[in-house]
């Protein structure tokens, strides 16, 4: 993923060109994760099912337009060199983000705030026992000393506490956050409901590392968009996957998300 890092451009607002260039630069395994995660390929697909970097990138562009448009807009919408930043802004607007942030933040920052927002929504749906079970699953080395105290916090407080835990800062925090959501996904079907839950555990190919963050878009935004309407859930899921790959690319060259936003 190191070769992808220059294409992340964390302080810019991603145009269609930046989105396409990033997609073209992805290694086959990363593109496979992405296409599986947005249901363009089945979960048992392999790299042999890819079409080549150019066509795979175009497929992803079209998917981004499809999930963020209603059926009346899609036929006339531009399918190439889309305005990816506006798509992320639209998701954040639907989740009632503060207007100034939506208008001023670069794409990477908005994606990050989106993931934090989705984590908070998910955490609020768990009772304290379920939160403790999740913390136990993600903390094999007992880095979180007072799990009961963290479990008693609301979503924003838990997010802040986890992000400042020793050994869970920077890129490691994203990995831990991913594991948290992955663990929650495994329990969703049996222990709690998030409304209509479309088998997320079976459609997300990789639930380790930053790619696992995509599960947030399933679990935290309840319900399915009405037929024919733009689907916030699926669009957030795509943005979560893309952001996870960005973070993975930065980690490959030794940069945390915080470093990237300051550079």
C-alpha contacts under 8 A as a table, 3 or more apart, distances in Angstrom:
res1	aa1	res2	aa2	distance
1	X	4	X	5.34
1	X	5	X	6.98
1	X	26	X	7.18
1	X	27	X	6.87
1	X	248	X	6.97
1	X	249	X	4.85
1	X	252	X	5.96
2	X	5	X	5.47
2	X	249	X	5.57
2	X	250	X	7.20
2	X	252	X	4.89
2	X	253	X	5.62
3	X	6	X	6.95
3	X	25	X	7.35
3	X	249	X	7.68
4	X	7	X	5.54
4	X	8	X	6.98
4	X	22	X	6.81
4	X	25	X	5.68
4	X	26	X	6.22
4	X	249	X	5.73
5	X	8	X	5.42
5	X	9	X	7.97
5	X	246	X	7.30
5	X	249	X	4.90
5	X	250	X	5.35
5	X	252	X	7.67
5	X	253	X	7.13
6	X	9	X	6.54
7	X	18	X	7.13
7	X	21	X	6.84
7	X	22	X	5.28
7	X	25	X	7.70
8	X	22	X	6.80
8	X	246	X	5.87
8	X	249	X	7.72
8	X	250	X	7.76
9	X	12	X	5.75
10	X	106	X	6.99
10	X	107	X	7.00
10	X	108	X	5.08
10	X	109	X	7.48
10	X	260	X	6.10
10	X	261	X	6.07
11	X	106	X	5.44
11	X	107	X	7.39
11	X	108	X	6.92
11	X	109	X	7.93
11	X	260	X	7.66
11	X	261	X	6.04
12	X	106	X	5.14
12	X	107	X	6.44
12	X	108	X	7.70
13	X	85	X	5.76
13	X	105	X	7.90
13	X	106	X	4.77
13	X	107	X	4.93
13	X	108	X	7.89
14	X	17	X	7.60
14	X	18	X	5.45
14	X	19	X	6.27
14	X	83	X	7.20
14	X	84	X	5.88
14	X	85	X	5.16
14	X	106	X	7.74
14	X	107	X	6.01
15	X	18	X	5.36
15	X	19	X	6.36
15	X	81	X	7.19
15	X	82	X	6.85
15	X	83	X	4.96
15	X	84	X	5.69
15	X	85	X	6.28
16	X	19	X	5.02
16	X	20	X	6.04
16	X	80	X	7.19
16	X	81	X	3.70
16	X	82	X	4.25
16	X	83	X	4.86
16	X	84	X	5.74
17	X	20	X	5.15
17	X	21	X	6.05
17	X	81	X	5.40
17	X	82	X	7.74
18	X	21	X	5.12
18	X	22	X	6.07
19	X	22	X	5.30
19	X	23	X	6.29
19	X	81	X	7.56
19	X	84	X	6.57
20	X	23	X	5.09
20	X	24	X	6.10
20	X	57	X	6.10
20	X	58	X	7.55
20	X	61	X	7.41
20	X	81	X	6.74
21	X	24	X	5.07
21	X	25	X	6.21
22	X	25	X	5.21
22	X	26	X	6.55
23	X	26	X	5.43
23	X	31	X	7.51
23	X	53	X	7.58
23	X	56	X	7.89
23	X	57	X	5.20
23	X	60	X	7.96
24	X	53	X	5.19
24	X	54	X	6.02
24	X	56	X	7.80
24	X	57	X	5.72
25	X	53	X	7.62
26	X	30	X	5.92
26	X	31	X	5.94
26	X	53	X	7.82
27	X	30	X	5.39
27	X	31	X	6.31
28	X	31	X	5.08
28	X	32	X	6.02
28	X	47	X	6.25
28	X	50	X	7.78
28	X	53	X	7.89
29	X	32	X	5.00
29	X	33	X	6.31
29	X	47	X	6.67
30	X	33	X	5.12
30	X	34	X	6.27
30	X	245	X	7.38
31	X	34	X	4.97
31	X	35	X	6.11
31	X	56	X	7.62
32	X	35	X	5.24
32	X	36	X	6.02
32	X	41	X	7.92
32	X	45	X	7.80
32	X	46	X	7.02
32	X	47	X	6.21
32	X	50	X	7.17
33	X	36	X	5.22
33	X	37	X	5.95
33	X	205	X	6.07
33	X	206	X	6.78
33	X	211	X	7.84
34	X	37	X	5.04
34	X	38	X	6.42
34	X	241	X	6.46
34	X	242	X	7.48
35	X	38	X	5.38
35	X	39	X	6.14
35	X	40	X	4.97
35	X	41	X	5.58
35	X	60	X	7.46
36	X	39	X	5.05
36	X	40	X	5.84
36	X	41	X	4.76
36	X	42	X	5.88
36	X	43	X	5.71
36	X	45	X	7.55
36	X	203	X	6.90
36	X	204	X	6.58
36	X	205	X	6.01
37	X	40	X	7.64
37	X	203	X	6.20
37	X	204	X	4.82
37	X	205	X	6.12
37	X	214	X	7.68
37	X	238	X	7.67
37	X	241	X	7.26
38	X	41	X	7.81
38	X	234	X	7.64
38	X	237	X	7.35
38	X	238	X	6.24
39	X	42	X	6.36
39	X	203	X	6.84
41	X	45	X	6.15
41	X	49	X	7.94
42	X	45	X	5.39
42	X	203	X	7.53
43	X	202	X	7.13
43	X	203	X	5.97
43	X	204	X	7.20
43	X	205	X	5.75
45	X	48	X	7.79
45	X	49	X	6.21
46	X	49	X	5.59
46	X	50	X	7.55
47	X	50	X	5.37
50	X	56	X	6.79
51	X	54	X	7.96
51	X	55	X	5.87
51	X	56	X	5.82
52	X	55	X	5.67
52	X	56	X	5.89
53	X	56	X	5.16
53	X	57	X	6.00
54	X	57	X	5.26
54	X	58	X	6.36
55	X	58	X	4.95
55	X	59	X	6.08
56	X	59	X	4.98
56	X	60	X	6.35
57	X	60	X	5.15
57	X	61	X	6.34
58	X	61	X	5.00
58	X	62	X	6.26
58	X	79	X	7.90
58	X	80	X	6.76
59	X	62	X	5.22
59	X	63	X	6.20
60	X	63	X	4.94
60	X	64	X	6.15
61	X	64	X	5.16
61	X	65	X	6.42
61	X	79	X	6.14
61	X	80	X	6.13
61	X	81	X	7.42
61	X	82	X	6.90
62	X	65	X	5.12
62	X	66	X	6.03
62	X	79	X	5.08
62	X	80	X	7.13
63	X	66	X	4.90
63	X	67	X	6.20
64	X	67	X	5.61
64	X	68	X	6.24
64	X	235	X	6.86
64	X	238	X	7.31
65	X	68	X	5.31
65	X	69	X	5.92
65	X	74	X	7.08
65	X	77	X	7.32
65	X	78	X	7.77
65	X	79	X	6.37
65	X	82	X	7.52
66	X	69	X	5.46
66	X	70	X	7.61
66	X	74	X	6.35
66	X	230	X	7.78
67	X	70	X	7.83
67	X	230	X	5.74
67	X	231	X	5.42
67	X	232	X	7.57
67	X	234	X	6.12
67	X	235	X	5.56
68	X	87	X	6.93
68	X	230	X	4.77
68	X	231	X	5.92
68	X	232	X	6.92
68	X	235	X	5.90
69	X	72	X	7.92
69	X	73	X	5.84
69	X	74	X	5.69
69	X	229	X	6.85
69	X	230	X	4.52
69	X	231	X	7.57
70	X	73	X	5.39
70	X	74	X	6.18
70	X	228	X	5.40
70	X	229	X	4.33
70	X	230	X	4.54
71	X	74	X	5.35
71	X	75	X	7.37
71	X	228	X	5.09
71	X	229	X	6.60
71	X	230	X	7.81
72	X	75	X	6.71
72	X	228	X	7.97
73	X	76	X	5.85
73	X	77	X	5.98
74	X	77	X	5.00
78	X	81	X	7.48
78	X	82	X	6.38
79	X	82	X	6.33
83	X	86	X	5.54
83	X	87	X	6.73
84	X	87	X	5.11
84	X	88	X	6.52
85	X	88	X	5.18
85	X	89	X	6.18
85	X	107	X	5.71
86	X	89	X	4.85
86	X	90	X	6.05
87	X	90	X	5.05
87	X	91	X	6.46
88	X	91	X	5.18
88	X	92	X	6.33
88	X	107	X	7.16
88	X	110	X	7.10
88	X	111	X	6.98
88	X	236	X	7.85
88	X	239	X	7.02
89	X	92	X	5.15
89	X	93	X	6.06
89	X	102	X	5.81
89	X	103	X	7.84
89	X	110	X	7.49
90	X	93	X	5.01
90	X	94	X	6.26
91	X	94	X	5.20
91	X	95	X	6.44
91	X	232	X	6.16
91	X	235	X	7.20
91	X	236	X	6.43
92	X	95	X	5.02
92	X	96	X	6.36
92	X	97	X	5.44
92	X	102	X	6.98
92	X	110	X	7.62
92	X	114	X	6.64
93	X	96	X	5.04
93	X	97	X	5.60
93	X	98	X	7.99
93	X	99	X	7.63
93	X	102	X	7.33
94	X	97	X	7.68
94	X	232	X	7.51
97	X	101	X	7.31
97	X	102	X	6.91
98	X	101	X	5.64
98	X	102	X	6.60
99	X	102	X	5.14
99	X	103	X	6.18
100	X	103	X	5.18
100	X	104	X	6.07
101	X	104	X	5.31
101	X	105	X	5.49
101	X	110	X	7.77
102	X	105	X	6.00
102	X	110	X	7.06
105	X	109	X	6.03
105	X	110	X	6.14
106	X	109	X	5.52
106	X	110	X	6.40
107	X	110	X	5.14
107	X	111	X	6.15
108	X	111	X	5.15
108	X	112	X	6.21
108	X	243	X	7.23
109	X	112	X	5.06
109	X	113	X	6.19
109	X	261	X	7.61
110	X	113	X	5.09
110	X	114	X	6.06
111	X	114	X	4.93
111	X	115	X	6.35
111	X	239	X	6.82
111	X	240	X	7.06
111	X	243	X	6.37
112	X	115	X	5.19
112	X	116	X	6.33
112	X	243	X	7.45
113	X	116	X	5.04
113	X	117	X	6.05
114	X	117	X	5.04
114	X	118	X	6.20
115	X	118	X	5.10
115	X	119	X	6.14
115	X	213	X	7.43
115	X	216	X	7.21
115	X	240	X	6.75
116	X	119	X	5.13
116	X	120	X	6.25
116	X	159	X	7.47
117	X	120	X	5.15
117	X	121	X	6.31
118	X	121	X	5.05
118	X	122	X	6.17
118	X	216	X	5.72
118	X	217	X	6.73
118	X	220	X	5.40
118	X	221	X	7.45
119	X	122	X	5.10
119	X	123	X	6.06
119	X	155	X	7.26
119	X	159	X	7.74
119	X	181	X	7.62
119	X	216	X	6.35
119	X	220	X	7.08
120	X	123	X	5.15
120	X	124	X	6.22
120	X	154	X	7.81
120	X	155	X	4.20
120	X	156	X	5.84
120	X	159	X	7.14
121	X	124	X	5.35
121	X	125	X	6.77
121	X	155	X	6.86
121	X	220	X	5.42
121	X	221	X	7.85
122	X	125	X	5.36
122	X	126	X	7.09
122	X	155	X	7.86
122	X	216	X	7.25
122	X	219	X	6.43
122	X	220	X	4.77
123	X	126	X	5.47
123	X	131	X	7.41
123	X	154	X	7.41
123	X	155	X	5.29
124	X	127	X	7.70
124	X	154	X	6.43
124	X	155	X	5.61
125	X	194	X	7.86
126	X	129	X	7.93
126	X	130	X	5.74
126	X	131	X	6.11
126	X	192	X	7.82
127	X	130	X	5.40
127	X	131	X	6.29
128	X	131	X	4.98
128	X	132	X	6.17
128	X	151	X	5.39
128	X	152	X	6.20
129	X	132	X	5.08
129	X	133	X	6.26
129	X	151	X	7.77
130	X	133	X	5.05
130	X	134	X	6.29
131	X	134	X	5.13
131	X	135	X	6.24
131	X	151	X	5.42
132	X	135	X	5.07
132	X	136	X	6.17
132	X	147	X	6.50
132	X	148	X	6.73
132	X	151	X	5.84
133	X	136	X	5.17
133	X	137	X	6.35
134	X	137	X	5.12
134	X	138	X	6.39
134	X	180	X	6.13
134	X	183	X	6.22
134	X	184	X	6.75
135	X	138	X	5.33
135	X	139	X	5.96
135	X	147	X	6.82
135	X	180	X	7.22
136	X	139	X	5.35
136	X	140	X	6.97
137	X	140	X	6.67
137	X	180	X	7.80
137	X	183	X	7.12
138	X	176	X	6.61
138	X	179	X	6.00
138	X	180	X	6.11
138	X	183	X	7.82
139	X	142	X	5.34
139	X	143	X	6.33
139	X	144	X	6.77
140	X	143	X	7.95
142	X	145	X	6.49
143	X	165	X	7.25
143	X	166	X	6.80
143	X	167	X	7.26
144	X	147	X	6.05
144	X	162	X	7.89
144	X	165	X	6.70
146	X	149	X	5.48
146	X	150	X	6.63
147	X	150	X	5.07
147	X	151	X	5.99
148	X	151	X	5.01
148	X	152	X	6.23
149	X	152	X	5.20
149	X	153	X	6.72
150	X	153	X	5.32
150	X	157	X	7.77
150	X	158	X	5.64
150	X	161	X	6.94
151	X	154	X	7.93
151	X	158	X	7.22
153	X	156	X	7.83
153	X	157	X	5.43
153	X	158	X	5.51
154	X	157	X	5.31
154	X	158	X	6.04
155	X	158	X	5.18
155	X	159	X	6.13
156	X	159	X	5.13
156	X	160	X	6.26
157	X	160	X	5.13
157	X	161	X	6.09
158	X	161	X	5.03
158	X	162	X	6.03
159	X	162	X	5.33
159	X	163	X	6.09
160	X	163	X	5.23
160	X	164	X	6.47
161	X	164	X	5.51
161	X	165	X	6.35
162	X	165	X	5.24
162	X	168	X	6.89
162	X	173	X	7.44
163	X	168	X	6.13
163	X	169	X	5.52
163	X	170	X	7.85
163	X	173	X	5.87
164	X	168	X	6.68
164	X	169	X	5.90
165	X	168	X	5.26
165	X	169	X	6.65
166	X	169	X	6.77
167	X	172	X	7.02
168	X	171	X	7.88
168	X	172	X	5.07
168	X	173	X	4.54
168	X	176	X	7.01
169	X	172	X	5.61
169	X	173	X	4.87
170	X	173	X	5.48
170	X	174	X	7.10
170	X	256	X	5.18
170	X	257	X	6.57
170	X	258	X	6.83
171	X	174	X	5.28
171	X	175	X	6.52
171	X	247	X	7.32
171	X	251	X	6.63
171	X	255	X	7.89
171	X	256	X	5.17
171	X	257	X	6.78
172	X	175	X	5.03
172	X	176	X	6.15
173	X	176	X	4.97
173	X	177	X	5.92
174	X	177	X	4.95
174	X	178	X	6.01
174	X	209	X	7.62
174	X	210	X	6.07
175	X	178	X	5.01
175	X	179	X	6.31
175	X	208	X	7.35
175	X	209	X	4.86
175	X	210	X	5.42
176	X	179	X	5.00
176	X	180	X	6.20
176	X	209	X	7.91
177	X	180	X	5.01
177	X	181	X	6.39
177	X	213	X	7.21
178	X	181	X	5.30
178	X	182	X	6.09
178	X	207	X	7.21
178	X	208	X	6.65
178	X	209	X	6.19
178	X	210	X	5.70
178	X	211	X	7.21
178	X	212	X	4.77
178	X	213	X	4.73
179	X	182	X	4.93
179	X	183	X	6.02
179	X	207	X	7.08
179	X	208	X	6.27
179	X	209	X	7.31
179	X	212	X	6.77
180	X	183	X	5.24
180	X	184	X	6.29
181	X	184	X	4.96
181	X	185	X	6.14
181	X	212	X	7.05
181	X	213	X	6.66
181	X	215	X	6.24
181	X	216	X	6.33
182	X	185	X	5.04
182	X	186	X	6.45
182	X	207	X	5.59
182	X	208	X	7.54
182	X	212	X	6.02
182	X	213	X	7.67
182	X	215	X	6.59
183	X	186	X	5.22
183	X	187	X	6.70
184	X	187	X	5.21
184	X	188	X	6.13
185	X	188	X	5.18
185	X	189	X	7.79
185	X	200	X	7.14
185	X	201	X	6.15
185	X	215	X	6.91
185	X	219	X	7.25
186	X	189	X	7.24
186	X	201	X	6.56
187	X	190	X	5.66
187	X	191	X	5.81
187	X	192	X	7.36
188	X	191	X	5.63
188	X	192	X	5.25
188	X	193	X	6.22
188	X	194	X	7.58
189	X	192	X	6.59
189	X	193	X	6.99
193	X	196	X	7.94
193	X	197	X	7.76
194	X	197	X	6.33
194	X	219	X	6.01
194	X	220	X	7.17
194	X	221	X	7.82
194	X	222	X	5.46
194	X	223	X	7.75
195	X	222	X	5.15
195	X	223	X	5.50
196	X	222	X	6.30
196	X	223	X	4.88
196	X	224	X	6.57
197	X	200	X	6.89
197	X	218	X	6.93
197	X	219	X	7.09
197	X	222	X	7.48
197	X	223	X	7.35
198	X	218	X	7.68
199	X	202	X	5.58
199	X	203	X	6.55
200	X	203	X	5.17
200	X	204	X	6.04
200	X	215	X	6.80
200	X	218	X	6.45
201	X	204	X	5.75
201	X	215	X	7.96
202	X	205	X	7.33
204	X	207	X	6.92
204	X	212	X	7.79
204	X	214	X	7.68
204	X	215	X	7.33
206	X	209	X	7.96
206	X	211	X	6.28
206	X	212	X	6.13
207	X	211	X	6.33
207	X	212	X	4.03
207	X	213	X	7.74
207	X	215	X	8.00
208	X	211	X	6.49
208	X	212	X	5.34
209	X	212	X	5.97
209	X	248	X	7.83
210	X	213	X	5.58
210	X	244	X	4.49
210	X	245	X	6.82
210	X	247	X	6.88
210	X	248	X	6.45
211	X	214	X	6.06
211	X	240	X	7.85
211	X	241	X	5.74
211	X	244	X	4.95
211	X	245	X	6.57
212	X	215	X	5.94
212	X	241	X	7.94
212	X	244	X	7.73
213	X	216	X	5.78
213	X	217	X	7.96
213	X	240	X	6.13
213	X	241	X	6.86
213	X	244	X	6.53
214	X	217	X	5.68
214	X	218	X	7.38
214	X	237	X	5.32
214	X	238	X	7.35
214	X	240	X	4.83
214	X	241	X	5.14
214	X	244	X	7.68
215	X	218	X	5.28
215	X	219	X	6.31
215	X	237	X	7.25
216	X	219	X	5.21
216	X	220	X	5.52
216	X	221	X	7.88
216	X	237	X	7.36
216	X	240	X	7.76
217	X	220	X	5.76
217	X	221	X	6.08
217	X	233	X	5.89
217	X	234	X	7.18
217	X	236	X	5.44
217	X	237	X	4.55
217	X	240	X	7.00
218	X	221	X	6.11
218	X	222	X	7.38
218	X	233	X	6.50
218	X	234	X	7.71
218	X	237	X	6.73
219	X	222	X	6.61
221	X	233	X	5.94
222	X	233	X	7.83
223	X	233	X	7.95
224	X	231	X	7.27
224	X	233	X	7.10
225	X	228	X	7.98
225	X	229	X	6.17
225	X	230	X	6.94
225	X	231	X	5.15
225	X	232	X	7.21
225	X	233	X	7.60
226	X	229	X	5.68
231	X	234	X	5.55
231	X	235	X	6.18
232	X	235	X	5.08
232	X	236	X	5.94
233	X	236	X	5.28
233	X	237	X	6.20
234	X	237	X	4.91
234	X	238	X	6.31
235	X	238	X	5.12
235	X	239	X	6.31
236	X	239	X	5.05
236	X	240	X	6.03
237	X	240	X	5.10
237	X	241	X	6.32
238	X	241	X	5.18
238	X	242	X	6.27
239	X	242	X	5.10
239	X	243	X	6.08
240	X	243	X	5.16
240	X	244	X	6.12
241	X	244	X	5.10
241	X	245	X	6.41
242	X	245	X	5.21
242	X	246	X	6.34
243	X	246	X	4.92
243	X	247	X	6.26
244	X	247	X	5.20
244	X	248	X	6.18
245	X	248	X	4.94
245	X	249	X	6.11
246	X	249	X	5.10
246	X	250	X	6.30
247	X	250	X	5.11
247	X	251	X	6.14
247	X	256	X	7.49
247	X	257	X	6.58
248	X	251	X	5.10
248	X	252	X	6.35
249	X	252	X	5.19
249	X	253	X	7.06
250	X	253	X	5.49
250	X	254	X	6.43
250	X	255	X	5.05
250	X	256	X	6.53
250	X	257	X	7.36
250	X	260	X	7.79
251	X	254	X	4.85
251	X	255	X	5.15
251	X	256	X	6.18
252	X	255	X	7.49
255	X	258	X	7.99
255	X	259	X	5.85
255	X	260	X	6.49
256	X	259	X	5.12
256	X	260	X	6.35
257	X	260	X	5.03
257	X	261	X	6.33
258	X	261	X	5.30
258	X	262	X	6.41
259	X	262	X	5.23
259	X	263	X	6.13
260	X	263	X	5.27
